[in-house]
Amino acid sequence: MANVGGIDRALRIVVGGAVVALTFVGPYTDVLFPWGLIGAVPLVTGLIGWCPAYSLFGLSTCKSCKT
């Protein structure tokens, strides 16, 4: 069940995408690779609309979704 709302979802996609994109630019891509993996977490949770940490703590930013 979805637990990530619209604004939260958009921010996760933008920020996660930006962090992942950092792994493909610049001369220090080997150093930034772990950041790309970290950036994949908000990107994926934003795309699917579900956050396991929110479920664990019983949180939800989705107003139309009742958990």
PDB file of N, CA, C and O in Angstrom:
ATOM      1  N   MET A   1       0.840  -1.174   0.000  1.00  0.00           N
ATOM      2  CA  MET A   1       0.000   0.000   0.000  1.00  0.00           C
ATOM      3  C   MET A   1       0.893   1.247   0.000  1.00  0.00           C
ATOM      4  O   MET A   1       1.907   1.282   0.697  1.00  0.00           O
ATOM      5  N   ALA A   2       0.534   2.231  -0.748  1.00  0.00           N
ATOM      6  CA  ALA A   2       1.311   3.465  -0.861  1.00  0.00           C
ATOM      7  C   ALA A   2       1.315   4.239   0.454  1.00  0.00           C
ATOM      8  O   ALA A   2       0.300   4.313   1.147  1.00  0.00           O
ATOM      9  N   ASN A   3       2.464   4.812   0.786  1.00  0.00           N
ATOM     10  CA  ASN A   3       2.555   5.641   1.977  1.00  0.00           C
ATOM     11  C   ASN A   3       3.385   6.901   1.745  1.00  0.00           C
ATOM     12  O   ASN A   3       3.730   7.605   2.694  1.00  0.00           O
ATOM     13  N   VAL A   4       3.702   7.185   0.487  1.00  0.00           N
ATOM     14  CA  VAL A   4       4.468   8.373   0.129  1.00  0.00           C
ATOM     15  C   VAL A   4       3.567   9.290  -0.691  1.00  0.00           C
ATOM     16  O   VAL A   4       3.105   8.910  -1.768  1.00  0.00           O
ATOM     17  N   GLY A   5       3.316  10.501  -0.182  1.00  0.00           N
ATOM     18  CA  GLY A   5       2.433  11.452  -0.835  1.00  0.00           C
ATOM     19  C   GLY A   5       3.075  12.163  -2.008  1.00  0.00           C
ATOM     20  O   GLY A   5       4.244  11.939  -2.320  1.00  0.00           O
ATOM     21  N   GLY A   6       2.301  13.024  -2.657  1.00  0.00           N
ATOM     22  CA  GLY A   6       2.711  13.692  -3.888  1.00  0.00           C
ATOM     23  C   GLY A   6       3.957  14.549  -3.786  1.00  0.00           C
ATOM     24  O   GLY A   6       4.891  14.371  -4.568  1.00  0.00           O
ATOM     25  N   ILE A   7       3.991  15.475  -2.840  1.00  0.00           N
ATOM     26  CA  ILE A   7       5.154  16.361  -2.708  1.00  0.00           C
ATOM     27  C   ILE A   7       6.369  15.561  -2.259  1.00  0.00           C
ATOM     28  O   ILE A   7       7.462  15.739  -2.796  1.00  0.00           O
ATOM     29  N   ASP A   8       6.185  14.687  -1.284  1.00  0.00           N
ATOM     30  CA  ASP A   8       7.265  13.833  -0.798  1.00  0.00           C
ATOM     31  C   ASP A   8       7.813  12.982  -1.935  1.00  0.00           C
ATOM     32  O   ASP A   8       9.024  12.816  -2.076  1.00  0.00           O
ATOM     33  N   ARG A   9       6.917  12.454  -2.731  1.00  0.00           N
ATOM     34  CA  ARG A   9       7.299  11.609  -3.865  1.00  0.00           C
ATOM     35  C   ARG A   9       8.123  12.394  -4.892  1.00  0.00           C
ATOM     36  O   ARG A   9       9.153  11.913  -5.366  1.00  0.00           O
ATOM     37  N   ALA A  10       7.669  13.594  -5.229  1.00  0.00           N
ATOM     38  CA  ALA A  10       8.383  14.425  -6.202  1.00  0.00           C
ATOM     39  C   ALA A  10       9.773  14.798  -5.691  1.00  0.00           C
ATOM     40  O   ALA A  10      10.744  14.760  -6.446  1.00  0.00           O
ATOM     41  N   LEU A  11       9.868  15.157  -4.418  1.00  0.00           N
ATOM     42  CA  LEU A  11      11.166  15.507  -3.844  1.00  0.00           C
ATOM     43  C   LEU A  11      12.115  14.312  -3.842  1.00  0.00           C
ATOM     44  O   LEU A  11      13.301  14.456  -4.135  1.00  0.00           O
ATOM     45  N   ARG A  12      11.597  13.151  -3.516  1.00  0.00           N
ATOM     46  CA  ARG A  12      12.435  11.945  -3.524  1.00  0.00           C
ATOM     47  C   ARG A  12      12.967  11.657  -4.922  1.00  0.00           C
ATOM     48  O   ARG A  12      14.134  11.299  -5.080  1.00  0.00           O
ATOM     49  N   ILE A  13      12.127  11.809  -5.929  1.00  0.00           N
ATOM     50  CA  ILE A  13      12.551  11.534  -7.304  1.00  0.00           C
ATOM     51  C   ILE A  13      13.604  12.541  -7.755  1.00  0.00           C
ATOM     52  O   ILE A  13      14.607  12.160  -8.359  1.00  0.00           O
ATOM     53  N   VAL A  14      13.386  13.812  -7.470  1.00  0.00           N
ATOM     54  CA  VAL A  14      14.334  14.856  -7.892  1.00  0.00           C
ATOM     55  C   VAL A  14      15.670  14.705  -7.170  1.00  0.00           C
ATOM     56  O   VAL A  14      16.722  14.688  -7.808  1.00  0.00           O
ATOM     57  N   VAL A  15      15.630  14.595  -5.857  1.00  0.00           N
ATOM     58  CA  VAL A  15      16.868  14.499  -5.081  1.00  0.00           C
ATOM     59  C   VAL A  15      17.587  13.183  -5.375  1.00  0.00           C
ATOM     60  O   VAL A  15      18.799  13.174  -5.591  1.00  0.00           O
ATOM     61  N   GLY A  16      16.855  12.086  -5.385  1.00  0.00           N
ATOM     62  CA  GLY A  16      17.475  10.795  -5.692  1.00  0.00           C
ATOM     63  C   GLY A  16      18.079  10.771  -7.086  1.00  0.00           C
ATOM     64  O   GLY A  16      19.185  10.267  -7.281  1.00  0.00           O
ATOM     65  N   GLY A  17      17.358  11.313  -8.051  1.00  0.00           N
ATOM     66  CA  GLY A  17      17.879  11.375  -9.419  1.00  0.00           C
ATOM     67  C   GLY A  17      19.125  12.233  -9.525  1.00  0.00           C
ATOM     68  O   GLY A  17      20.059  11.895 -10.252  1.00  0.00           O
ATOM     69  N   ALA A  18      19.141  13.342  -8.800  1.00  0.00           N
ATOM     70  CA  ALA A  18      20.312  14.228  -8.819  1.00  0.00           C
ATOM     71  C   ALA A  18      21.532  13.544  -8.210  1.00  0.00           C
ATOM     72  O   ALA A  18      22.637  13.651  -8.743  1.00  0.00           O
ATOM     73  N   VAL A  19      21.336  12.852  -7.111  1.00  0.00           N
ATOM     74  CA  VAL A  19      22.459  12.171  -6.462  1.00  0.00           C
ATOM     75  C   VAL A  19      22.962  11.030  -7.343  1.00  0.00           C
ATOM     76  O   VAL A  19      24.171  10.828  -7.456  1.00  0.00           O
ATOM     77  N   VAL A  20      22.065  10.291  -7.961  1.00  0.00           N
ATOM     78  CA  VAL A  20      22.480   9.221  -8.875  1.00  0.00           C
ATOM     79  C   VAL A  20      23.222   9.820 -10.069  1.00  0.00           C
ATOM     80  O   VAL A  20      24.219   9.255 -10.519  1.00  0.00           O
ATOM     81  N   ALA A  21      22.755  10.942 -10.582  1.00  0.00           N
ATOM     82  CA  ALA A  21      23.402  11.578 -11.735  1.00  0.00           C
ATOM     83  C   ALA A  21      24.825  12.016 -11.411  1.00  0.00           C
ATOM     84  O   ALA A  21      25.668  12.064 -12.306  1.00  0.00           O
ATOM     85  N   LEU A  22      25.105  12.333 -10.165  1.00  0.00           N
ATOM     86  CA  LEU A  22      26.457  12.737  -9.783  1.00  0.00           C
ATOM     87  C   LEU A  22      27.494  11.646 -10.040  1.00  0.00           C
ATOM     88  O   LEU A  22      28.678  11.936 -10.215  1.00  0.00           O
ATOM     89  N   THR A  23      27.052  10.404 -10.061  1.00  0.00           N
ATOM     90  CA  THR A  23      27.998   9.313 -10.312  1.00  0.00           C
ATOM     91  C   THR A  23      28.463   9.284 -11.763  1.00  0.00           C
ATOM     92  O   THR A  23      29.468   8.644 -12.071  1.00  0.00           O
ATOM     93  N   PHE A  24      27.760   9.958 -12.652  1.00  0.00           N
ATOM     94  CA  PHE A  24      28.099   9.921 -14.072  1.00  0.00           C
ATOM     95  C   PHE A  24      28.828  11.170 -14.556  1.00  0.00           C
ATOM     96  O   PHE A  24      29.235  11.230 -15.716  1.00  0.00           O
ATOM     97  N   VAL A  25      28.999  12.154 -13.701  1.00  0.00           N
ATOM     98  CA  VAL A  25      29.689  13.380 -14.098  1.00  0.00           C
ATOM     99  C   VAL A  25      30.863  13.633 -13.173  1.00  0.00           C
ATOM    100  O   VAL A  25      30.874  13.191 -12.024  1.00  0.00           O
ATOM    101  N   GLY A  26      31.835  14.339 -13.679  1.00  0.00           N
ATOM    102  CA  GLY A  26      32.988  14.706 -12.863  1.00  0.00           C
ATOM    103  C   GLY A  26      34.098  13.677 -12.939  1.00  0.00           C
ATOM    104  O   GLY A  26      33.879  12.524 -13.308  1.00  0.00           O
ATOM    105  N   PRO A  27      35.290  14.117 -12.583  1.00  0.00           N
ATOM    106  CA  PRO A  27      36.457  13.238 -12.684  1.00  0.00           C
ATOM    107  C   PRO A  27      36.560  12.207 -11.558  1.00  0.00           C
ATOM    108  O   PRO A  27      37.355  11.273 -11.661  1.00  0.00           O
ATOM    109  N   TYR A  28      35.781  12.354 -10.495  1.00  0.00           N
ATOM    110  CA  TYR A  28      35.910  11.477  -9.344  1.00  0.00           C
ATOM    111  C   TYR A  28      34.722  10.526  -9.224  1.00  0.00           C
ATOM    112  O   TYR A  28      34.146  10.387  -8.144  1.00  0.00           O
ATOM    113  N   THR A  29      34.358   9.882 -10.306  1.00  0.00           N
ATOM    114  CA  THR A  29      33.182   9.020 -10.300  1.00  0.00           C
ATOM    115  C   THR A  29      33.362   7.798  -9.408  1.00  0.00           C
ATOM    116  O   THR A  29      32.375   7.286  -8.878  1.00  0.00           O
ATOM    117  N   ASP A  30      34.597   7.310  -9.223  1.00  0.00           N
ATOM    118  CA  ASP A  30      34.815   6.165  -8.346  1.00  0.00           C
ATOM    119  C   ASP A  30      34.496   6.513  -6.900  1.00  0.00           C
ATOM    120  O   ASP A  30      33.973   5.682  -6.158  1.00  0.00           O
ATOM    121  N   VAL A  31      34.808   7.730  -6.502  1.00  0.00           N
ATOM    122  CA  VAL A  31      34.533   8.174  -5.142  1.00  0.00           C
ATOM    123  C   VAL A  31      33.037   8.401  -4.951  1.00  0.00           C
ATOM    124  O   VAL A  31      32.513   8.188  -3.857  1.00  0.00           O
ATOM    125  N   LEU A  32      32.353   8.827  -5.994  1.00  0.00           N
ATOM    126  CA  LEU A  32      30.930   9.139  -5.887  1.00  0.00           C
ATOM    127  C   LEU A  32      30.021   7.932  -6.067  1.00  0.00           C
ATOM    128  O   LEU A  32      28.815   8.041  -5.848  1.00  0.00           O
ATOM    129  N   PHE A  33      30.566   6.786  -6.461  1.00  0.00           N
ATOM    130  CA  PHE A  33      29.734   5.604  -6.705  1.00  0.00           C
ATOM    131  C   PHE A  33      28.858   5.228  -5.505  1.00  0.00           C
ATOM    132  O   PHE A  33      27.673   4.956  -5.696  1.00  0.00           O
ATOM    133  N   PRO A  34      29.393   5.202  -4.273  1.00  0.00           N
ATOM    134  CA  PRO A  34      28.518   4.891  -3.130  1.00  0.00           C
ATOM    135  C   PRO A  34      27.372   5.892  -2.974  1.00  0.00           C
ATOM    136  O   PRO A  34      26.281   5.518  -2.543  1.00  0.00           O
ATOM    137  N   TRP A  35      27.606   7.142  -3.316  1.00  0.00           N
ATOM    138  CA  TRP A  35      26.530   8.129  -3.250  1.00  0.00           C
ATOM    139  C   TRP A  35      25.445   7.819  -4.261  1.00  0.00           C
ATOM    140  O   TRP A  35      24.270   8.093  -4.018  1.00  0.00           O
ATOM    141  N   GLY A  36      25.827   7.252  -5.386  1.00  0.00           N
ATOM    142  CA  GLY A  36      24.832   6.843  -6.376  1.00  0.00           C
ATOM    143  C   GLY A  36      23.925   5.749  -5.845  1.00  0.00           C
ATOM    144  O   GLY A  36      22.723   5.737  -6.110  1.00  0.00           O
ATOM    145  N   LEU A  37      24.513   4.831  -5.094  1.00  0.00           N
ATOM    146  CA  LEU A  37      23.712   3.773  -4.481  1.00  0.00           C
ATOM    147  C   LEU A  37      22.793   4.355  -3.409  1.00  0.00           C
ATOM    148  O   LEU A  37      21.639   3.946  -3.283  1.00  0.00           O
ATOM    149  N   ILE A  38      23.303   5.295  -2.652  1.00  0.00           N
ATOM    150  CA  ILE A  38      22.483   5.959  -1.629  1.00  0.00           C
ATOM    151  C   ILE A  38      21.356   6.749  -2.295  1.00  0.00           C
ATOM    152  O   ILE A  38      20.232   6.759  -1.794  1.00  0.00           O
ATOM    153  N   GLY A  39      21.641   7.404  -3.407  1.00  0.00           N
ATOM    154  CA  GLY A  39      20.632   8.167  -4.128  1.00  0.00           C
ATOM    155  C   GLY A  39      19.560   7.292  -4.754  1.00  0.00           C
ATOM    156  O   GLY A  39      18.452   7.759  -5.019  1.00  0.00           O
ATOM    157  N   ALA A  40      19.881   6.030  -4.993  1.00  0.00           N
ATOM    158  CA  ALA A  40      18.907   5.120  -5.584  1.00  0.00           C
ATOM    159  C   ALA A  40      17.755   4.825  -4.629  1.00  0.00           C
ATOM    160  O   ALA A  40      16.644   4.536  -5.072  1.00  0.00           O
ATOM    161  N   VAL A  41      18.009   4.896  -3.322  1.00  0.00           N
ATOM    162  CA  VAL A  41      16.966   4.583  -2.342  1.00  0.00           C
ATOM    163  C   VAL A  41      15.806   5.571  -2.437  1.00  0.00           C
ATOM    164  O   VAL A  41      14.669   5.136  -2.622  1.00  0.00           O
ATOM    165  N   PRO A  42      16.038   6.892  -2.317  1.00  0.00           N
ATOM    166  CA  PRO A  42      14.894   7.797  -2.443  1.00  0.00           C
ATOM    167  C   PRO A  42      14.292   7.791  -3.851  1.00  0.00           C
ATOM    168  O   PRO A  42      13.087   7.983  -4.010  1.00  0.00           O
ATOM    169  N   LEU A  43      15.119   7.573  -4.859  1.00  0.00           N
ATOM    170  CA  LEU A  43      14.608   7.521  -6.226  1.00  0.00           C
ATOM    171  C   LEU A  43      13.616   6.364  -6.385  1.00  0.00           C
ATOM    172  O   LEU A  43      12.523   6.555  -6.917  1.00  0.00           O
ATOM    173  N   VAL A  44      13.983   5.200  -5.941  1.00  0.00           N
ATOM    174  CA  VAL A  44      13.110   4.029  -6.072  1.00  0.00           C
ATOM    175  C   VAL A  44      11.866   4.175  -5.198  1.00  0.00           C
ATOM    176  O   VAL A  44      10.759   3.878  -5.647  1.00  0.00           O
ATOM    177  N   THR A  45      12.036   4.629  -3.952  1.00  0.00           N
ATOM    178  CA  THR A  45      10.859   4.779  -3.087  1.00  0.00           C
ATOM    179  C   THR A  45       9.917   5.842  -3.632  1.00  0.00           C
ATOM    180  O   THR A  45       8.702   5.735  -3.471  1.00  0.00           O
ATOM    181  N   GLY A  46      10.462   6.856  -4.269  1.00  0.00           N
ATOM    182  CA  GLY A  46       9.613   7.869  -4.894  1.00  0.00           C
ATOM    183  C   GLY A  46       8.878   7.335  -6.103  1.00  0.00           C
ATOM    184  O   GLY A  46       7.712   7.664  -6.320  1.00  0.00           O
ATOM    185  N   LEU A  47       9.549   6.517  -6.888  1.00  0.00           N
ATOM    186  CA  LEU A  47       8.924   5.957  -8.084  1.00  0.00           C
ATOM    187  C   LEU A  47       7.825   4.955  -7.757  1.00  0.00           C
ATOM    188  O   LEU A  47       6.796   4.921  -8.432  1.00  0.00           O
ATOM    189  N   ILE A  48       8.033   4.140  -6.729  1.00  0.00           N
ATOM    190  CA  ILE A  48       7.020   3.138  -6.398  1.00  0.00           C
ATOM    191  C   ILE A  48       5.981   3.660  -5.406  1.00  0.00           C
ATOM    192  O   ILE A  48       4.912   3.067  -5.261  1.00  0.00           O
ATOM    193  N   GLY A  49       6.285   4.765  -4.725  1.00  0.00           N
ATOM    194  CA  GLY A  49       5.314   5.364  -3.807  1.00  0.00           C
ATOM    195  C   GLY A  49       5.188   4.671  -2.465  1.00  0.00           C
ATOM    196  O   GLY A  49       4.204   4.867  -1.753  1.00  0.00           O
ATOM    197  N   TRP A  50       6.175   3.862  -2.115  1.00  0.00           N
ATOM    198  CA  TRP A  50       6.141   3.138  -0.852  1.00  0.00           C
ATOM    199  C   TRP A  50       7.520   3.187  -0.204  1.00  0.00           C
ATOM    200  O   TRP A  50       8.530   2.931  -0.859  1.00  0.00           O
ATOM    201  N   CYS A  51       7.558   3.515   1.077  1.00  0.00           N
ATOM    202  CA  CYS A  51       8.807   3.612   1.820  1.00  0.00           C
ATOM    203  C   CYS A  51       8.779   2.615   2.970  1.00  0.00           C
ATOM    204  O   CYS A  51       7.907   2.699   3.835  1.00  0.00           O
ATOM    205  N   PRO A  52       9.725   1.666   2.994  1.00  0.00           N
ATOM    206  CA  PRO A  52       9.736   0.679   4.067  1.00  0.00           C
ATOM    207  C   PRO A  52       9.938   1.307   5.449  1.00  0.00           C
ATOM    208  O   PRO A  52       9.372   0.824   6.430  1.00  0.00           O
ATOM    209  N   ALA A  53      10.728   2.367   5.539  1.00  0.00           N
ATOM    210  CA  ALA A  53      10.948   3.030   6.833  1.00  0.00           C
ATOM    211  C   ALA A  53       9.649   3.661   7.340  1.00  0.00           C
ATOM    212  O   ALA A  53       9.363   3.609   8.536  1.00  0.00           O
ATOM    213  N   TYR A  54       8.870   4.251   6.446  1.00  0.00           N
ATOM    214  CA  TYR A  54       7.572   4.802   6.847  1.00  0.00           C
ATOM    215  C   TYR A  54       6.669   3.692   7.381  1.00  0.00           C
ATOM    216  O   TYR A  54       5.968   3.888   8.374  1.00  0.00           O
ATOM    217  N   SER A  55       6.682   2.537   6.734  1.00  0.00           N
ATOM    218  CA  SER A  55       5.859   1.412   7.185  1.00  0.00           C
ATOM    219  C   SER A  55       6.310   0.927   8.561  1.00  0.00           C
ATOM    220  O   SER A  55       5.488   0.612   9.422  1.00  0.00           O
ATOM    221  N   LEU A  56       7.608   0.873   8.751  1.00  0.00           N
ATOM    222  CA  LEU A  56       8.168   0.409  10.020  1.00  0.00           C
ATOM    223  C   LEU A  56       7.724   1.291  11.188  1.00  0.00           C
ATOM    224  O   LEU A  56       7.414   0.791  12.269  1.00  0.00           O
ATOM    225  N   PHE A  57       7.695   2.613  10.959  1.00  0.00           N
ATOM    226  CA  PHE A  57       7.334   3.551  12.013  1.00  0.00           C
ATOM    227  C   PHE A  57       5.870   3.993  11.967  1.00  0.00           C
ATOM    228  O   PHE A  57       5.450   4.828  12.768  1.00  0.00           O
ATOM    229  N   GLY A  58       5.102   3.445  11.046  1.00  0.00           N
ATOM    230  CA  GLY A  58       3.677   3.771  10.955  1.00  0.00           C
ATOM    231  C   GLY A  58       3.400   5.163  10.446  1.00  0.00           C
ATOM    232  O   GLY A  58       2.394   5.764  10.822  1.00  0.00           O
ATOM    233  N   LEU A  59       4.266   5.697   9.597  1.00  0.00           N
ATOM    234  CA  LEU A  59       4.093   7.038   9.042  1.00  0.00           C
ATOM    235  C   LEU A  59       3.520   6.979   7.640  1.00  0.00           C
ATOM    236  O   LEU A  59       3.582   5.951   6.965  1.00  0.00           O
ATOM    237  N   SER A  60       2.962   8.099   7.216  1.00  0.00           N
ATOM    238  CA  SER A  60       2.443   8.222   5.856  1.00  0.00           C
ATOM    239  C   SER A  60       2.323   9.687   5.497  1.00  0.00           C
ATOM    240  O   SER A  60       1.820  10.483   6.290  1.00  0.00           O
ATOM    241  N   THR A  61       2.778  10.053   4.309  1.00  0.00           N
ATOM    242  CA  THR A  61       2.580  11.416   3.816  1.00  0.00           C
ATOM    243  C   THR A  61       1.524  11.452   2.715  1.00  0.00           C
ATOM    244  O   THR A  61       1.275  12.496   2.112  1.00  0.00           O
ATOM    245  N   CYS A  62       0.919  10.317   2.466  1.00  0.00           N
ATOM    246  CA  CYS A  62      -0.113  10.193   1.454  1.00  0.00           C
ATOM    247  C   CYS A  62      -1.471  10.439   2.115  1.00  0.00           C
ATOM    248  O   CYS A  62      -1.944   9.622   2.905  1.00  0.00           O
ATOM    249  N   LYS A  63      -2.089  11.570   1.783  1.00  0.00           N
ATOM    250  CA  LYS A  63      -3.365  11.935   2.418  1.00  0.00           C
ATOM    251  C   LYS A  63      -4.523  11.054   1.953  1.00  0.00           C
ATOM    252  O   LYS A  63      -5.436  10.775   2.731  1.00  0.00           O
ATOM    253  N   SER A  64      -4.498  10.616   0.702  1.00  0.00           N
ATOM    254  CA  SER A  64      -5.599   9.815   0.183  1.00  0.00           C
ATOM    255  C   SER A  64      -5.443   8.336   0.485  1.00  0.00           C
ATOM    256  O   SER A  64      -6.372   7.557   0.276  1.00  0.00           O
ATOM    257  N   CYS A  65      -4.263   7.940   0.978  1.00  0.00           N
ATOM    258  CA  CYS A  65      -3.997   6.534   1.268  1.00  0.00           C
ATOM    259  C   CYS A  65      -4.070   6.299   2.768  1.00  0.00           C
ATOM    260  O   CYS A  65      -3.328   6.908   3.540  1.00  0.00           O
ATOM    261  N   LYS A  66      -4.937   5.446   3.159  1.00  0.00           N
ATOM    262  CA  LYS A  66      -5.057   5.102   4.580  1.00  0.00           C
ATOM    263  C   LYS A  66      -4.275   3.828   4.844  1.00  0.00           C
ATOM    264  O   LYS A  66      -4.487   2.814   4.179  1.00  0.00           O
ATOM    265  N   THR A  67      -3.357   3.877   5.830  1.00  0.00           N
ATOM    266  CA  THR A  67      -2.565   2.685   6.159  1.00  0.00           C
ATOM    267  C   THR A  67      -3.100   2.003   7.388  1.00  0.00           C
ATOM    268  O   THR A  67      -2.559   0.982   7.813  1.00  0.00           O
TER     269      THR A  67
END
